[in-house]
Amino acid sequence: MTVKLDFEECLKDSPRFRAAIEEVEGGVSELETRLEKLVKQCHSMLEAGRVYCQNSKNFVNGLRELGHHCSNDSTMGECLDKFSRKLSIILDAQGEFIETTQKTVKTKLQSFVKEDVKRFKDVRKEFEKSSESLEAALNRNAQAPRGKQHEVEEASNSLLNARRAFRKEALDYVLEINVIESKKKTEILMAMLSLMDAQAQLFQQGHQALTELEEYRKRLSEEHTQLVLNSAREKRDMEQRHAAIKKKDVTYDDSIMDFNADASSGIAMEGYLYKRASNAFKTWSRRWFSIQKNQLVYQKKFKEQPTVVVEDLRLCTVKPCSEQDRRFCFEVVSPSKSCLLQADSEQQQQGWISAVQNSIASAFQDRREDTLSPRERCSSVSTGSGGVCGEQENAGCQALGEVQGIPGNGHCCDCGEPGPDWASINLGITLCITCSGIHRSLGVHFSKVRSLTLDSWEPELIKLMCELGNAAINRIYEARIDEITIKKPHPSSPRQDKESWIRSKYVEKKFINKLPETGRGPPLRRSSARRNRATTQDRQGARPVIKPKPNRATLPRLTGLSQSDLVKNYSSSSYKDEEEEDDLSGLHPGALLYRSAALQHFPVMADAIAHGADVNWVNIAEESKTPLIQAATVNSLAACEFLLQNGANVNQADINGRGPLHHATILGHTGLVCLFLKRGADYNAKDNSDKDPITIAVDSANADIVTLLRIAKMNKEMREMDGGFAQSGDETYHDIFRDFSHMASNNPEKLKRRSTDIKIP
């Protein structure tokens, strides 16, 4: 213990002792003032800390509640949950720090002021009192008269007692001074050490809690960076779409949704309609109608229970109603009641009537097949009744096996999941159900999705799928995959990873070879050995050999020639017997598509489209012909189907006014005529010589093509007579076209025509 004052010195009561006492008393008084101020500040800090902790806990609870709200988003939910738990741990440590500070700092310092300093003051008062008594005794002793012995003795005894009491109080006071000086150090140091230990423990716990999240924070930071890039890209795309839409005419009515019986939501059609009430006032109310579960229902608000208008669509019929004063009305009639509805436009009226009719047909179909799975339905058809129709349906059901038999098609083109049973018909690839949903969301201008088991498949479509395949398409759309840091998803990857990959691959086309690399592979060769594929190979989906195309330099302009001359001019176009290279390197994508369509080289056609080729590109140097006309000229059913599925205009004519249907009719390609008619070709279009396809077919005495053209014309006339809401064709019409389609795909030799087969007058 440090000795502030000496005991011997206090007995002398010297001026030095008195000066030391004054110094000590001043220091204790200053210490008391500062400690009281510090205690008040500590109290304010602790109260503020408690308020901070409470507000912080409320904030953490808010984060936790937000995490529960965002639980459907795994990234957001996991982030908020982990961070709220760690912040809660840190806040608990802060609460412990506040309690420790309360006990070790505030309480001890406050106790030192209230107890030790108070005791020091009490001892000082006793010392000052004894000092004053000694001073008075000394004065009386000095003033005692020499002649009065009694007063002298009394003064001497009083002085002796006062000196004894003073020295005792002085010794106690010095002791108290030394004690408080020593205790001042220990109490303050102990309080500060306790405070620092509490601080160290607080930060250590916080550091430990955050260190446990270090790997997660790094991973989350990487995900955040990728999200920022994706967000910027999406923002740019949205701004571009926004700008493009603003340029369009927004006055048209597009509020109606296309009918989709296989919609994942179960809603085949929905939109606003006016409904006339059945009460005496016949009031009209605008309601949100939808077709779902083979029922017609409506609701006023989204959360309201839908009101059923028609319980079973199989028991109702629909017809336009022109008797009302209001426009665009139609009536849904069932055995129990009828419902009068009004659309906003004629387009919506026709759309709703067609949707109800399609729903009726779909309801009957579902009723027949609801007990069988897709594969069982295929099996039942294949083992059912024979005949052409049965064979055709069986061929459609076997699309799964034929398409999956192509190399690479046994796994999903984008994620590699085995056994895909969905396909993109314009890309020619197979997909799993997850990737097919993502492809469907891209829009039909990027990918047209169809089920290999649930949908019907035309033979030419199966033929097209067998010409391409996952391996060929991935060599185009993943040509630069090794140069890109993005990893290809696998079957177990999250949906958002697959969606990001598919958009990068097909929409942004990040992985294709950049121009001018397109078409700079080995030149395509025309071979003198023009081999035809065997029927068995055709059915197994074997790839065709690269066929030569006619030497277009030998094809004269056909305007004004007779029918026999037309066929002669087409058939007399010779091929070079010697092996000749057809160098496609450096061609514009449109020209590349044009040339490869004539050569029936499907991977090159797909590569040209991937690089932005206009599927309706016009070759001005060759009579303004298009790739579709080129494919029709060489009688390539699959090439024509590929171009049509990718948006080719079936009615675009060349400089002579002849469209693909004219060329197919002139050349006698019956299968192509059937295909073009099914895809909406205009059989009334006339060329520059004022001849339509029917006239050309009659002149050439091609009975098959004449039959197809006349049946198509008759079917359209019958539909127009029945009204604009009639079905798309009767069973006879569909059966005939189905027969020709299967024959063109599976037995093309039966439809093959040569110029020598035609009698020229």
Protein Blocks (a to p, Z undefined) as FASTA:
>chain_A
ZZfbdfklmmnopaklmmmmmmmmmmmmmmmmmmmmmmmmmmmmmmmmmmmmmmmmmmmm
mmmmmmmmmmmpmklmmmmmmmmmmmmmmmmmmmmmmmmmmmmmmmmmmmmmmmmmmmmm
mmmmmmmmmmmmmmmmmmmmmmpcfklmklmmmmmmmmmmmmmmmmmmmmmmmmmmmmmm
mmmmmmmmmmmmmmmmmmmmmmmmmmmmmmmmmmmmmmmmmmmmmmmmmmmmmmmmmmmm
mmmmmmpcckbcckbccddfkbfnlpabgcddddddfbfnopacddddddeehiacddfb
fklccddfblblklgccdddfkbmbghiacdddfkbccddddfbfklmmmmmmmmmmmmm
mmmmmmmmmmpcfklmmmmmmmmcedjklmmmmmmmmmmmmmmmpghilpcfklopghia
bdcfknopacdfklmmmmmmnopkloccddfklpccdfklmmmmmmnojklmmmmmmmmm
mmpcbdcddfklcfklmmmmmmmmmmnommbccdfkgopaccddddfblcdddfklmmno
pacdddddddfklmccfehiafklmmmmmmmpccdfbdcdddfehiafklmmmmmmmnop
aklmmmmmmnopafkbccfknooiafklmmmmnopaklmmmmmmnopafkbccfkopafk
lmmmmnopaklmmmmmmnopafkbccfkopafklmmmmnopaklmmmmmmmmmmmmmmmm
nopkbcfbdfklmmmmmmmmmmmmmmmmlmpccfklpccZZ
